[in-house]
Amino acid sequence: MSMTGFGRAARAFAWGTVSFELASVNHRYQEIGVRLPREISSLESRIVSLLRSRLRRGKIRLNAEISWAGGRRIAKLDTAALSSYYDQLRELSGRADGSSGNIPGTPSVSELALLVNLPGVCDAPSLAPVDESGGEAEDLWEALTAEVVEALMEMKRSEGEKLRSAVELDLAEFERLVASLSERWGIASSEALEGLRARIEKVMEHFNLEVDQNRVAQEISLLADRWDVSEELARLDAHVTKFRETASAKGSEGRKLDFLIQEMNREVNTMGSKVSDAEFRWTVVEAKSCLERIREQIQNIE
């Protein structure tokens, strides 16, 4: 299951059309953000709770929009309040210039427009959505949220299958490289030990020292233990097996796969530091590159 996805759901009603858009990108934890129209902002906690229960990890953003039907957003003017404000202002204006009483004259539209924003003049319409029977329809928001979540999940599953295919190809390539490392180690170790023996004997002969073959064999054995990478190869094989099991298990987690990749990378680095053979080290570089490609892919896995 990928953490990246997008879903959209919309419904039309007598009062207008509502649409939900839900997007998710990769994130270390679960982070949910919801942006709702003012008219339904009180439902945020219910929607967030539903999203939290359905989605496990990722940076999730839900955006809701309402396109209201004609006439639903027309505000109503309180003409009595408007007249009262106008009369008071005219009276104050008359006092300011020394006249008494109201100044006669018909107010212009522009003059009245300046008073619209005063308290009590323009009442915002009630835009709470209603169902066909005229009652509140809060349940429809949960249904719509579930619908957009399912649309998101469908894309996340589709993207997850693409990730699986890419990871499996790289994992197969990594297994091939590990097998190559194991094969090369068998050759490189013999060459390294034989070269070490020859250098020791050459130094001993240079100083006219008697060569103690038993002591030479003992020193070579100690050094061979430091160079040995058989344990790292065995652990890598176990890690790859566990990686496949985790990826195939129901409800597998990207965090576990990420941890396994870190462990595999550590084993490969250890082998590179132990063996000086040029071909072996180049294969180590290729193996690390392969692991990095896998790591980039599983960063998007939920």
N, C-alpha and C positions, 0 to 999 in steps of 0.2 A: 504494500500500500504506500503510494507516494504521498509526501506531505504537500506537494504542489497540485493545485487544482482550482477549478472555477465552476460555479453553478449559478443558474438563474431560474427563477420561478415567478410567474405573474398570473393574476386573476382579475377578471373584470366584474364589477358589481354596478348596481343602479347608482350608487353614489360616486363611482369613479373606478379607476384601475390602480392596482397596487402591484409593485414589483420588488422582489428581493434579489440582491446579488451577493454571492458569498465567494470570497477568494481566500486561498490558503497558500502560504509559502513556507519553506523550511525554517525551522527555529528549534533551538535546543529544548525549550519548554513549551507549554501550552499558553498562548497569549491571545486573548479574545478581545476584539474591539467592535462595538456596535454603534452605528449612526442611524438614528430613527427620526422621522418627522416629529415636530413638536406635539402634534395631536395624539401620537401613540407612544410618547417617551416614557410613560408610566409602565409600559410593558417590557422595558429593557431587561429587568432582572429575570423575568420568565424566559425570555428569548436566550439570554446568556446561559441560563441554567440548562436549557435544552441543548444548546451548542456544546456546552462543557460535557454533557453526558454522552454525546454522540461522537465527538472528535477527541482524539487522544493527545496529539502533539502538533505544533506548528503555529505560525503567526496567522491568525484567522481574522478576517474583516468582513462584517456584514453591513451592507448599505441598503436601506429601504427608502422607496419613493412612492408617493401617492399622487396620481393625476386626478384631481377632483372633477366631477361632472359640472357642466355649466350651471351657474346659480348657487353652487354650494359654497363658494368663497366670497360671495357678495356681502360686504359689511352693511349693517343697518345704522342709519343716523338717528340720533335722538334729537328731533327738531326742537323740542322744548328746551333741552340743555343748550343747544346751539344758539337759540334766540336769547336765552338768558345771558350767555357769555357775551353775545354781540351787544345787547342792551347795556350791560355793565361797562363794556369797553367804550361805547359811545358816550356814556355818561361821564366816565373818567376823562375822556378826550375833551368834552365840553368844559369840565372844571379846569382843565389845564390851560385852556385859552381864554378863560374868564367868563365864558357864557354860562347860562344856567339851563339845567334840564338836558334832555336828549337832543342831539343834533339831528334834525330831520333828514330824511333821504333814504333811498332804497339801497341796501348793501349789494355790492357787486359779488360775482362768483369768486373772484380772486380773493376778496376780503374774507369771505366765508371759508374758503379753502385753508386759510391760515389758522382757522379755529378747529379744524377737524381733529388734530392730534391732542387737543385738550381732554382731560379726563372726563369720561362719561358721554362724550359727543359721538364717538364712533365705536360701536360694540362689535368686536370680532365675532364672526359666525361660529356656531358650534359645529366643529368638523369631526366629531367622533363618529367613526364608521358604524353603520347600522346594517343589519341583515335585511332580508326581504320582508321579514315580519315586523321590522321597526325596532327590535331590541338590540342591545349591545352584542357585538360579534367578536369578542376577544379571543374565542377559541379558534377563529379562522387564522389568527396570527401564528398560533402554535402549529396548525396544520400547514400553513404556508412555509414556516420555518423548517418543518420536517421535510417538506417537498424540496426546498432548495438544498438542504443538507444531502438528501439522496442524490440530487443532480451533481453535487460536489463529489460525493463518494464514488459515483460512477466514473467520473474523470480521474479520481485518485487511483481507482482500481486499474483503469486503462494505463495510466502513467506507470503504475507499479509493475505491470507486466512488461513494459518496455525496459524498466530498470532491471528487472529480473533477468531478461535476455542479455542485456549488456554486461551485468555482473557475472553471469554464468560463463560468458565468452572469456572475460578477463580472468576468471578463476581457473578455467581450464588451461589458459596460457600460463598462469602462475604455477600450476601443478607440473606443466611440462618443463618450466624453468627449474623447479625444485628437483625434478628427476635428472635434469642435465647437471645441476650442481652436485648431486649425489654421485653421478657417474664420473664427473670431472674430479671430484675429491678423491676417488679411488686411485686415479692416475697421478694427480698432483701430490698426494701424500707420499706415495712411493718415490716420486722424483725428488721431493723435498728431503726426505729422510736419507736417501742415497747421496744426495748432494752434501748434506750435513756431514755424513760419515767421511766423505772424500775430503772435505775441508779440514776436519779434525785431524785426519791422518796426515794431510799435507803440512799442517802446523807442527805436528809432533816430529815429522821427519826433518823439517826445517831447523828445529832446535835439537836435533839428534836425541830425541826422547824415545823411550821404549813405549810402544803402543800397547796399552792394555785393552784388548778387545772386549773383555767383560765390562770394564768401566765405560768404554765408549758406548756399548749397547745400553748400559744403564742410563747414561745421559740422554741418549737419543730417545729412549723410552719415555723419560720425563718430559722432554720437549714435545714428543708426539702427543702426549696427553693434553698439552696446552693447545695444540693445533687441531685436535680432533673436533669434528663438527657433527658427529653421528647423533649426539643428543639433540642438537638444534634441528637436524633433519627429521628426527622422530617427532619432536614437538610440533614442527610445522605440519607434518602429516596429520597429527591429532587435531590441530587448530582448523585445518581445512575441512576435516570431517565434521567438526562441531559447527563450523560456519554453515555448511550445507544443511545440517539438521535444524539449526536455528532459523535459517531462511525458509525452510519447508514447513516448519511447525505452524500451527494455527495461532494467530495472534503474535507472530514474531515481532521483535522490537529492533528498531534501527540502532539503539544505543548498544545492545549486545553485539551486533555485527560490527559496530565501530570499535568496540573494545577488542574484539577478536583480531581485527585488522591491525590494531596497535601492537598486539602481542606478536603477530606474524612479522610485522616490520621490525620488531626488536630482535627476533631470532635471526632474521636476514642480516641485520646490521652486525650482530655478533659474529656470524660466519665471515662477513667481509673483513672484520678486524683481525680474525684469526689466520686467515689464509692469504698469502702474498702472491699466489699464482695469478698472472694477468688475466687469463681466460676465465678463471673462477670469479675474479672480482668484477669483470665486465658482465658476467651473467647475474651477479648480485645486483648490479646497477639496473639491469633490465627487470629483475624481479621486484625491486623497490619501485620502479616506474609503474609496473603492473598493479602493485598494491595501492599506489597513489590514485590510479584511475578508479579502482574499486572504491576507495575511500570517498572520492568525490561523488560517486553515484549513491553510496549508502547515506550520505549526508541528507539526501532527500527522502529517505525511507522512514515511514512513521514507526 
